[in-house]
Structure formats: structure tokens, C-alpha cells
Amino acid sequence: MPRVAVIAGATGLVGQECLRLLLNRYDSVTSLVRKPTGRQHPKLIERRIDFERIDTIQIPQGAHVFSALGSTIKKAGSEAAFRRVDFDYPKMLAAAAGKAKFILVSSVGASKASGNFYLRVKGELEDAIARMPLEAALFFRPSILMGDREEKRRAEAVGVVVARALAFALVGPLRKYRGIPASTVAEGMVSAANSDVRGVHVYHYDDMLKLASLKRP
């Protein structure tokens, strides 16, 4: 059976790295986009869609579905708009995935009980997806993401500097708060998707490093 992947959010920091790996390791990759990016590749199918109807798309049986969708409250413009992008769209995509493997970029600290709005939304999303009849629901929880964004985020840039400076102090249970390259997160996602894992799993810093080191074909 051909190895097929579907990805939403391929223009973001982790999404770009993930798309690059998928094109190397899968037979066909469908990237769901709001507008064409102009990227050309023999294995790539760019599908322009209305994200308000993302749950109506047809996903091939046996496909691996990757969600790297995400925004900030500042960029979205309001908490409601942020929730639409970071909760509703990924949840709708997971629903469309049926019984496929679903791989999600979440956040360290995600919890539906969190007093932080951002982390609460991430936790509520994980909880909603975990209750779906997916073959596997794989949640990746990075802390500060390291890499070159086309879109500059001042606060995040400062966070990267701080994370690097304090990495030595983040030991034991605190290791999961260490900054991590977006490419490592993507490697972990693709590696986990191609393993025999089933059910719901959460991956933190050390888990992602281990998965990325496997370099699965």
C-alpha cells in the first residue's frame, strides 16, 4: 500500500520541517492550504481549502495525518479567533481522519485544567482528540521552538535566547521545558507515525530527542 500523508500547517516552523521529511519518506503528500504556496515537488499535492469546512475533506484510508496548525492571540486578534485556529480546525481535521493515525503539535504544559488560556486550549484539544476512534493520537509537547521563522515573533525570539541560557538548569522533571529545534520535533513526529504505536501517547523533550535519533525511513 502506498505511504500517504496529509498535513495542515505546513507553512509554520514545525510544519515546514515536517513537510520536508514527508516528501522524502512518503509516496504522496497532500498539504492543506488557504492559498497556493508555489512549492513544487513530484510527490506534493497542494489542496486549497476553506478551513471552515476542513472536516468535510476525504482522507485516504491508512494515511498519516499531521497537524501543525497554530497561531498566537496577537496574530489571531482575539481569544475567540485564536481558539478557532488552535482548537476548532485541528479537532475538525482529526474528526475527518476517521481511524487514521493523527499526529499533533501541542505544547508543553497543555492541560484542560490550566489557568493559562493558551495551555487550556491546547489541553482541551488533546482531550477532545483522545476520545476519537483514531488508530493513534500522538501529541507532541515542545517548549520554546528553535528555528528560523519567516514570520518574526519578538517574544519568541527573546524566549529562545533565555531558553538557551537556562538549559543547564533545566534538569530532571524540568528537562521538558528545554528549547528544542523545530526540525527535531518534526523528526520525532514522522518517526512516531511510522512506528507500531497505537492509542494515545504524549511526547516531551526527551521523547522527541529519542524518536528523532531513530531516523526511521
C-alpha positions in Angstrom: 0.0 0.0 0.0 1.4 3.5 -0.9 2.6 5.6 2.0 0.3 8.6 2.1 0.4 11.7 4.4 -1.8 14.7 4.9 -0.6 17.8 6.6 -2.2 21.0 7.7 0.0 23.9 8.8 2.9 23.2 6.5 4.0 26.8 6.3 4.8 27.1 10.0 8.1 26.5 11.8 7.5 22.8 12.6 5.2 22.3 9.6 7.8 23.3 7.1 10.3 20.8 8.6 7.6 18.1 8.7 6.7 18.6 5.1 10.3 18.3 4.0 10.6 15.0 5.8 7.3 13.7 4.5 8.3 14.4 0.9 11.4 12.3 1.4 9.7 9.4 3.2 6.2 9.1 1.8 4.9 8.2 -1.7 2.3 11.0 -1.7 1.8 14.1 0.5 -1.3 16.4 0.5 -0.7 19.8 2.0 -3.9 21.6 3.0 -3.5 25.3 2.4 -5.6 28.5 2.4 -3.7 29.8 -0.7 -1.1 28.3 -3.0 2.5 28.5 -1.8 4.1 27.9 -5.2 6.1 24.9 -3.9 6.7 22.2 -6.5 7.5 18.6 -5.8 6.6 15.4 -7.7 5.0 13.9 -4.5 3.3 17.1 -3.4 -0.4 17.8 -3.8 -1.3 21.3 -2.6 -5.0 21.4 -1.9 -6.6 24.8 -1.3 -9.4 24.5 1.1 -11.8 26.5 3.2 -10.7 25.7 6.7 -14.2 26.4 8.0 -15.1 23.1 6.2 -11.9 21.1 6.9 -13.9 18.3 8.5 -15.5 17.6 5.1 -12.3 16.6 3.3 -11.8 13.0 2.2 -8.7 11.4 3.8 -7.4 8.2 2.2 -7.6 5.0 4.3 -4.3 4.3 6.0 -3.0 7.9 5.7 -1.0 9.6 8.4 -2.5 12.9 9.3 -0.2 15.7 10.7 -1.5 18.9 12.3 1.0 21.7 12.8 -1.7 24.4 12.9 -1.2 27.2 15.3 -1.3 30.9 15.9 -0.9 33.5 18.6 -3.6 35.5 20.3 -1.9 38.7 19.0 -1.9 37.4 15.4 -5.4 36.0 15.6 -6.7 39.2 17.0 -8.8 37.8 19.9 -9.1 34.7 22.1 -12.1 33.5 20.1 -10.2 33.8 16.8 -7.2 32.0 18.4 -9.4 29.2 19.6 -10.8 28.8 16.1 -7.4 28.2 14.7 -5.8 26.2 17.5 -8.8 24.2 18.7 -11.6 24.0 16.2 -9.6 23.4 13.0 -7.3 20.7 14.4 -10.3 19.0 16.0 -12.2 19.1 12.8 -9.2 17.6 10.9 -8.9 14.8 13.4 -12.6 14.1 13.0 -12.1 13.8 9.2 -9.2 11.5 9.8 -11.5 8.7 10.8 -9.4 5.8 12.2 -6.1 7.1 10.9 -3.0 8.0 12.8 -3.2 11.6 13.9 0.0 13.5 14.9 -0.5 16.9 16.6 1.9 19.7 17.6 0.7 20.7 21.0 2.6 22.5 23.8 4.4 21.7 27.0 2.1 22.3 29.9 -1.0 21.6 27.9 -3.9 20.9 30.3 -7.6 21.5 30.1 -7.4 22.5 33.8 -4.7 25.1 33.2 -5.4 28.7 34.3 -3.5 29.9 31.3 -5.8 30.3 28.3 -3.2 29.2 25.7 -2.4 26.0 27.6 -6.0 25.3 28.5 -7.0 25.4 24.8 -4.2 23.0 23.9 -5.2 20.7 26.7 -8.9 20.8 25.7 -7.9 19.9 22.1 -5.8 16.9 23.2 -8.7 15.7 25.4 -11.2 16.0 22.5 -8.9 14.2 20.1 -8.0 11.5 22.6 -11.7 10.5 22.7 -11.9 10.0 19.0 -11.7 6.5 17.4 -8.3 7.1 15.9 -5.8 4.3 15.4 -3.3 6.5 17.2 -3.4 10.0 18.7 0.2 11.3 19.1 0.6 14.6 21.0 4.0 16.4 20.8 4.6 18.9 23.5 7.6 21.1 22.7 8.6 24.1 24.8 10.3 27.0 23.0 10.8 26.1 19.4 14.1 27.0 17.8 14.5 27.7 14.1 14.2 30.4 11.5 10.7 31.7 11.1 9.6 33.8 8.1 7.3 35.5 10.5 9.2 37.2 13.2 7.9 36.9 16.7 9.8 39.2 19.1 8.6 37.5 22.3 9.5 34.1 21.0 13.0 35.3 19.9 13.6 36.5 23.4 12.3 33.2 24.7 14.8 31.3 22.6 17.7 33.3 24.0 16.6 32.8 27.6 15.9 29.1 26.9 19.4 28.5 25.6 20.9 30.4 28.6 19.0 28.4 31.2 19.1 25.0 29.6 21.8 23.8 32.0 19.4 24.5 34.9 16.5 22.5 33.4 17.3 19.0 34.7 15.2 16.1 35.9 11.5 16.8 35.5 12.3 20.3 34.2 14.0 19.0 31.1 10.8 19.0 29.2 10.9 22.8 29.4 14.1 23.0 27.4 14.0 24.7 24.0 14.1 22.3 21.1 14.8 22.7 17.3 11.7 22.5 15.2 13.5 20.0 13.0 13.8 17.7 16.0 10.1 17.9 16.7 9.4 17.1 13.1 11.7 14.2 13.0 10.1 12.8 16.1 6.6 13.2 14.7 7.4 11.4 11.5 9.3 8.7 13.3 6.4 8.0 15.7 3.9 8.0 12.9 6.0 5.2 11.2 6.3 3.1 14.4 3.8 0.4 15.6 2.4 2.7 18.3 -1.4 2.6 18.8 -3.7 4.6 21.1 -2.9 7.9 22.8 0.6 9.0 23.5 2.2 12.2 24.7 5.8 13.1 23.8 8.0 15.6 25.7 11.6 16.8 25.2 13.5 13.6 25.8 10.9 11.5 24.0 11.4 13.7 20.9 15.1 13.5 21.1 14.9 9.7 21.2 12.5 9.5 18.3 14.5 11.9 16.2 17.6 9.8 16.7 15.9 6.7 15.2 15.8 8.3 11.8 13.1 5.9 10.5 12.9 5.6 6.7 
